[in-house]
Amino acid sequence: MRKYFLLIICFFNSHAFADDAVEKKWEVGFGVGDISGSDYRGSDEYHHFIAPIPYIIYHGKYLQSDRDGVRGNFFKSDLLEFTFSATATITPHPEQNKARENMPLLGSTLEIGPALNINITGQSFHDGLMMQVPLHAVIAVNGDNHGYQGLLFQPQFIFQKQFPNWQFTQRLGVGFASEKYHDYYYTVDDKFVTAERSNFDSQGGYNGAFAQSAFSRSIRISNLDTKLAFFLRYDNLENTAFDNSPLVKTDHVWRAGFAFIWVIQ
């Protein structure tokens, strides 16, 4: 997991932190995070890492960085919000994955694109139920194949609830992706065929379903503001467009993590 600085964006995308900083224009801090997960969706090989986390919250008129990543607000009403967002996915230790031995190393990816948020029951976009419809271009930032790697479309329902001490966020969604995106992870060209790994040509289409839960809270310790967050994500890959790839070793994928942040300002 070489791109450790992407970890904070990963947690933001997991809705890891509560909204107690909404009234502040800036909030800056640092901390530590721990993530355990599969090498890629479909891999049965898991890795674990701990990394430092920079923490930056900014609420400007048009540009914001918060638990949803870095985003720009182009339109917002009580019912609709149109944003441009950037999030990331970290690929752990690709050189150690046995299923992809002697194949190009996968890299961490940056996902950038527009999203439409639809408020269903909440008084705001951070309370109650909403639907999010994002379309992201995927860019590999390291690994053997850099650059644009296709499109990812993940419509999802997001429910958020503020309890006395905890913020809870639940996501349920499905994904669809372009052929190029599936090629990046699951295609096996003839030159990489082995006795255990057959040829496979990926197609675009259904990318799987997912559920993700996150809890977060703020804690004041010795006059210091801190934040604690946990998330757990499950992906189901049954009947996906790439389910028959020899690189898909399991249809059930889990990822979990936590973060502890010290807020400086």
C-alpha positions as CSV (number, residue, x, y, z in Angstrom):
1,M,0.0,0.0,0.0
2,R,2.4,2.7,-1.2
3,K,0.0,5.6,-1.6
4,Y,-0.6,6.1,2.1
5,F,-1.8,9.7,1.6
6,L,-4.9,8.3,-0.1
7,L,-6.1,6.7,3.1
8,I,-7.8,9.8,4.3
9,I,-9.9,9.9,1.1
10,C,-10.8,6.3,1.6
11,F,-12.2,7.1,5.0
12,F,-14.0,10.1,3.7
13,N,-15.7,8.0,1.1
14,S,-16.7,5.6,3.9
15,H,-18.6,8.4,5.6
16,A,-16.3,8.0,8.5
17,F,-16.5,11.3,10.3
18,A,-19.4,13.1,11.8
19,D,-20.6,16.6,10.8
20,D,-19.8,18.5,13.9
21,A,-17.4,20.7,11.9
22,V,-20.1,21.9,9.4
23,E,-20.2,25.3,11.0
24,K,-16.4,25.7,10.8
25,K,-14.8,26.7,7.5
26,W,-11.5,25.0,8.4
27,E,-10.6,22.0,10.5
28,V,-7.1,20.5,10.4
29,G,-5.6,17.6,12.2
30,F,-3.6,14.3,11.9
31,G,-3.9,10.8,13.2
32,V,-3.5,7.1,12.4
33,G,-5.7,4.6,10.5
34,D,-5.8,0.9,10.1
35,I,-7.4,-0.9,7.2
36,S,-7.8,-4.6,6.5
37,G,-9.1,-5.8,3.1
38,S,-8.7,-8.0,0.1
39,D,-6.0,-7.1,-2.5
40,Y,-8.9,-6.3,-5.0
41,R,-12.6,-7.2,-5.2
42,G,-12.7,-10.9,-5.9
43,S,-9.3,-11.7,-4.3
44,D,-9.2,-14.2,-1.4
45,E,-5.9,-12.8,-0.3
46,Y,-6.1,-10.2,2.4
47,H,-3.6,-7.6,3.7
48,H,-3.5,-5.2,6.6
49,F,-1.8,-1.9,7.2
50,I,-1.5,1.0,9.5
51,A,-0.7,4.5,8.1
52,P,-0.6,8.1,9.2
53,I,-3.7,10.2,8.2
54,P,-3.7,13.9,7.4
55,Y,-7.2,15.3,8.2
56,I,-8.5,18.4,6.4
57,I,-12.1,19.7,6.5
58,Y,-12.9,22.8,4.4
59,H,-16.3,24.3,3.7
60,G,-16.2,26.9,1.1
61,K,-19.0,28.3,-1.1
62,Y,-18.1,26.1,-4.1
63,L,-15.3,23.8,-2.9
64,Q,-15.4,21.5,0.0
65,S,-13.3,18.7,1.5
66,D,-15.1,16.6,4.0
67,R,-16.1,13.0,4.8
68,D,-17.2,12.5,1.1
69,G,-13.8,13.5,-0.2
70,V,-12.9,16.6,-2.2
71,R,-15.9,17.9,-4.0
72,G,-17.3,21.0,-5.8
73,N,-20.9,22.1,-5.3
74,F,-22.5,23.3,-8.6
75,F,-26.1,23.2,-7.6
76,K,-28.0,22.7,-4.3
77,S,-31.6,22.9,-3.2
78,D,-33.5,21.2,-0.4
79,L,-34.2,18.2,-2.7
80,L,-31.3,18.0,-5.1
81,E,-27.5,18.5,-4.9
82,F,-25.2,18.3,-7.9
83,T,-21.5,17.9,-7.0
84,F,-18.1,17.0,-8.4
85,S,-16.2,14.6,-6.2
86,A,-12.9,12.8,-6.0
87,T,-12.3,9.6,-3.9
88,A,-9.7,6.9,-3.9
89,T,-9.2,3.1,-3.5
90,I,-6.0,1.7,-2.2
91,T,-4.6,-1.6,-3.6
92,P,-2.5,-3.3,-1.0
93,H,0.9,-5.1,-1.8
94,P,0.0,-6.1,-5.4
95,E,3.4,-7.8,-5.8
96,Q,2.4,-10.3,-3.2
97,N,-0.9,-11.5,-4.8
98,K,-0.5,-15.1,-5.9
99,A,-3.4,-15.2,-8.3
100,R,-1.9,-12.4,-10.3
101,E,1.7,-13.7,-10.1
102,N,3.8,-12.4,-13.1
103,M,0.9,-10.2,-14.3
104,P,0.9,-6.4,-14.3
105,L,0.9,-4.9,-10.8
106,L,-2.4,-3.3,-9.9
107,G,-2.2,0.3,-8.6
108,S,-4.2,2.5,-6.2
109,T,-6.9,4.4,-8.1
110,L,-8.3,7.9,-8.0
111,E,-12.1,8.2,-8.9
112,I,-13.2,11.5,-10.2
113,G,-16.6,12.7,-11.5
114,P,-20.0,14.2,-11.0
115,A,-22.7,12.9,-8.6
116,L,-26.4,13.7,-8.2
117,N,-27.7,13.5,-4.6
118,I,-31.5,13.2,-4.0
119,N,-32.9,14.0,-0.6
120,I,-35.6,11.5,0.2
121,T,-36.5,11.9,3.9
122,G,-33.9,14.1,5.7
123,Q,-34.0,17.7,6.7
124,S,-30.6,18.0,5.1
125,F,-28.2,15.9,3.0
126,H,-26.5,14.7,6.2
127,D,-29.6,13.4,7.9
128,G,-32.1,10.8,7.0
129,L,-32.3,8.9,3.7
130,M,-30.9,10.1,0.3
131,M,-30.0,8.6,-3.0
132,Q,-26.6,9.2,-4.5
133,V,-26.0,8.7,-8.2
134,P,-22.2,9.1,-9.0
135,L,-20.4,8.5,-12.3
136,H,-16.6,8.4,-11.8
137,A,-13.7,8.1,-14.2
138,V,-11.1,5.8,-12.7
139,I,-7.4,6.7,-12.9
140,A,-4.6,4.4,-11.7
141,V,-2.0,6.5,-9.9
142,N,0.7,3.8,-9.5
143,G,1.2,0.1,-10.5
144,D,2.4,-1.0,-14.0
145,N,-0.5,0.5,-15.9
146,H,-1.0,4.2,-15.2
147,G,-3.7,6.5,-16.3
148,Y,-7.4,6.2,-17.3
149,Q,-9.0,2.8,-16.5
150,G,-12.6,3.3,-17.4
151,L,-15.9,4.4,-15.8
152,L,-17.6,3.3,-12.6
153,F,-21.3,4.0,-12.0
154,Q,-22.6,3.2,-8.4
155,P,-26.1,4.3,-7.6
156,Q,-26.8,3.9,-3.8
157,F,-29.0,4.7,-1.0
158,I,-27.4,6.4,2.0
159,F,-29.1,6.6,5.5
160,Q,-27.6,8.8,8.1
161,K,-28.6,9.1,11.8
162,Q,-27.2,11.2,14.6
163,F,-27.3,9.5,18.0
164,P,-26.4,11.3,21.3
165,N,-22.7,10.4,20.9
166,W,-22.4,8.7,17.5
167,Q,-23.0,9.4,13.9
168,F,-24.2,6.3,11.9
169,T,-24.1,6.0,8.1
170,Q,-25.4,3.0,6.1
171,R,-24.9,2.6,2.4
172,L,-26.6,0.1,0.1
173,G,-25.9,0.1,-3.6
174,V,-25.0,-1.6,-6.9
175,G,-22.3,-1.0,-9.4
176,F,-21.9,-1.0,-13.2
177,A,-18.6,-0.5,-14.9
178,S,-17.1,-0.1,-18.4
179,E,-15.2,-2.9,-20.2
180,K,-12.0,-1.1,-19.7
181,Y,-12.5,-0.9,-15.9
182,H,-13.2,-4.7,-15.7
183,D,-10.2,-5.4,-18.0
184,Y,-7.9,-3.6,-15.6
185,Y,-8.7,-6.0,-12.8
186,Y,-10.0,-9.3,-14.3
187,T,-8.9,-9.8,-17.9
188,V,-6.2,-12.5,-18.5
189,D,-4.4,-12.1,-21.8
190,D,-2.9,-15.2,-23.6
191,K,0.6,-14.3,-22.5
192,F,-0.4,-14.6,-18.8
193,V,-2.1,-17.9,-19.1
194,T,-0.8,-20.7,-16.9
195,A,-1.9,-24.2,-15.9
196,E,-3.9,-22.6,-13.0
197,R,-5.0,-19.4,-14.8
198,S,-7.0,-19.5,-18.0
199,N,-7.6,-16.8,-20.7
200,F,-10.4,-14.4,-19.9
201,D,-11.8,-11.4,-21.7
202,S,-13.8,-9.1,-19.5
203,Q,-17.0,-7.3,-20.6
204,G,-18.6,-4.2,-19.3
205,G,-21.8,-4.4,-17.2
206,Y,-22.9,-5.4,-13.7
207,N,-20.1,-4.8,-11.1
208,G,-21.7,-6.2,-8.0
209,A,-23.7,-5.1,-4.9
210,F,-22.4,-3.6,-1.7
211,A,-23.4,-2.7,1.9
212,Q,-21.3,-0.4,4.1
213,S,-21.8,0.7,7.7
214,A,-19.8,3.4,9.5
215,F,-19.8,4.8,13.0
216,S,-18.0,8.0,14.2
217,R,-17.9,10.3,17.1
218,S,-16.0,13.2,18.6
219,I,-14.2,12.8,21.9
220,R,-12.5,15.6,24.0
221,I,-9.4,14.2,25.7
222,S,-7.3,16.5,28.0
223,N,-8.6,19.6,26.2
224,L,-7.8,18.1,22.8
225,D,-10.5,17.5,20.2
226,T,-10.3,14.0,18.7
227,K,-12.4,11.9,16.4
228,L,-12.9,8.1,16.3
229,A,-14.3,6.2,13.3
230,F,-15.0,2.7,12.2
231,F,-16.3,1.2,9.0
232,L,-17.2,-2.3,7.6
233,R,-18.0,-3.0,4.0
234,Y,-19.3,-6.1,2.2
235,D,-19.3,-6.6,-1.6
236,N,-21.2,-9.4,-3.3
237,L,-19.8,-10.3,-6.8
238,E,-22.3,-13.0,-7.8
239,N,-23.5,-12.8,-11.4
240,T,-21.2,-9.9,-12.3
241,A,-19.8,-9.4,-15.8
242,F,-16.4,-10.8,-14.7
243,D,-17.6,-13.6,-12.3
244,N,-16.0,-16.3,-14.5
245,S,-12.5,-14.7,-14.5
246,P,-9.9,-17.0,-13.0
247,L,-8.8,-13.9,-10.9
248,V,-12.1,-14.0,-9.0
249,K,-11.5,-16.4,-6.2
250,T,-14.5,-15.4,-4.1
251,D,-17.8,-13.7,-4.6
252,H,-17.8,-12.4,-1.0
253,V,-15.4,-9.6,-0.1
254,W,-15.0,-7.7,3.2
255,R,-13.1,-4.6,4.2
256,A,-12.9,-3.0,7.6
257,G,-11.0,-0.1,9.2
258,F,-10.8,2.5,11.9
259,A,-9.2,5.9,12.3
260,F,-8.2,8.1,15.3
261,I,-7.7,11.8,14.6
262,W,-6.3,14.6,16.7
263,V,-7.9,17.9,15.6
264,I,-5.4,20.8,15.8
265,Q,-7.6,23.6,14.6
